[in-house]
Amino acid sequence: MTEQLINAGSEVVLHFDLKLQDGSAADSTRVNGKPAKLVIGDGSLTANFEACLMGLKEGDKKSFTLAPEDAFGLPNPDNIHHFDRSRFSADAPAKEGMIIAFTQPGGVEIPGIVRSVAGDSVTVDFNHPLAGQTVTFDVEILKVGQGA
């Protein structure tokens, strides 16, 4: 049996460690011992991340660094919103650094990070927490199969 190389439509099981430029860990599948499972081309990864995985096979390990626009994107000023403090309950007052789930029309929840609380104004950032960051992925390919 020939080894399968990762290509469009491949189902891939992998471990990854995600680090920021300063070397600090941002995320890792190894912490809980649960590898990530994904299908190349399903839209869950950026094209540049997928391109870095192409041609790898089971057992391969690779490290690659992605610029912000190739990873989680650049911060979008349109994703920063100001709310009146009265919209937050006494049970869950807005505090800087908190991550709060906001329900959009249609019932979809999106997380926002409270960036500042000043007077009656609360500034909430709906950008991905890693937007604007250059990140390094260390990946280990555990399994490569063909997607459905």
N, C-alpha and C positions, 0 to 999 in steps of 0.2 A: 504494500500500500504506500502510495506516495504521500509525502507530507503536504498538507494544504497550506497555501500561502493566503494571507489576508487579502481579499479583493472586494469589489462592490458586491454587496449582498451577503458577505460572510457574517456568520454569527460568531462573536468573539467573547470569550470569558477571560478576564484579565484582572490582575492586581495592579493598582497604581498608587503612587505616593505623589502628592502635589505639594510643591514647595514654592515659597515666595522668593523674591530676589535676595532677601537677607538670609535665606537658608531656613527660615522657620517653616514648620509644617502647616499647611492649610487644610489638607484632607488626606485620608488614606483609607483604602479598603482593607488594609491589613489589621487595623485597630480592632475591628470586630470579626476578622477572619472571613469576611463575606466579599468575594470577588465581584466585580462589576460584569454584567452581561449586556451586550449591545449588538445591534445589527448595523453593519457599515452601510451608510446611505439612507438610514431611516430619519435623518434630520435631528437626532439627539446630540450629535457632535458637530463641531464646526468642520468645514471642509479641510482646513489646514491641519486640525488634529487627526482627522481620518487619513490625510495624506501621509502623516508621520507613521501610521500603523501599516500602511499598504506594504505588502511583500514580506511582512514578518510571519513567523510560523510558531507553532507550539514550542515552548521552552525558551524562546527568544526574550532577551531583556534589552531595553533601549531607554535612553534618556534624551529628552528633547525640550528645548525652551521655546515658548511661544510668546510673541509680543501681545499686548492687550487686545489689539484688533483681531488677532488670530485665536484668542482664547475666550475670554468672557466679555469682550467688547470694551469700548470706551464709555465713561460715564456720560449719560445723556441728561442735560439740564432739564429737559421736559419731564424726567422721571422724579424730579424733586418737587414735593408738594407741601403747602402750608395749610395746616388745619387749626381751627379754633380749639383751644384747650378744653372747652366744654364738651367736645365730642368724645373725650376720654373719660371713663368712669372713675369714681372715687376708689373703687376696688382695684382698678388697674390704671393708675395715673401714668402719664407719659414721662419717662425718664430717659436721658441721653444714653444711647447705646443699646436700648431695648429693641428687640425685633418683635413686631406686632403683625399679625395676619389681618389684612383688610379684605372684606368680602366685596367683590365687584358686582355690578348688575349681572344677573345670570348665575350668581352663586359661586363663581370661581374665586378662590382665595389667593392673594398674592402677599408675600412678606415685604414689610418695609422696615427700615432701620431709622429710629429716632435720632436725628443728627443734632438737634438743639431744641431747647425749651426756653423761650424768652417771653415773659409777660403772659399774654393770652395766646401766643402763637407757638405752634409745634411744627417743626420742620421734619418731614419724613422723606427718606431717600428710598425709592423703589428700584434703583439700579442693582444689579447683581453685586453682592458684597466684594467680589474680586474684580469688578469692572475697573479698568485702568491699570491693572497689575500685570507685570511680566511674570509668567509662571513657568516652572520646570516640572515636567511629568517624568517620573521614573516608572516605566511599565514592565510588567512580566506577563507574557502571553501564556495562559494556562491551557486554552483549548480553542481550536478553530474548526468551525463546521459551516455547512451551507445553510443559509437562512431558509425560511419557508417558501 
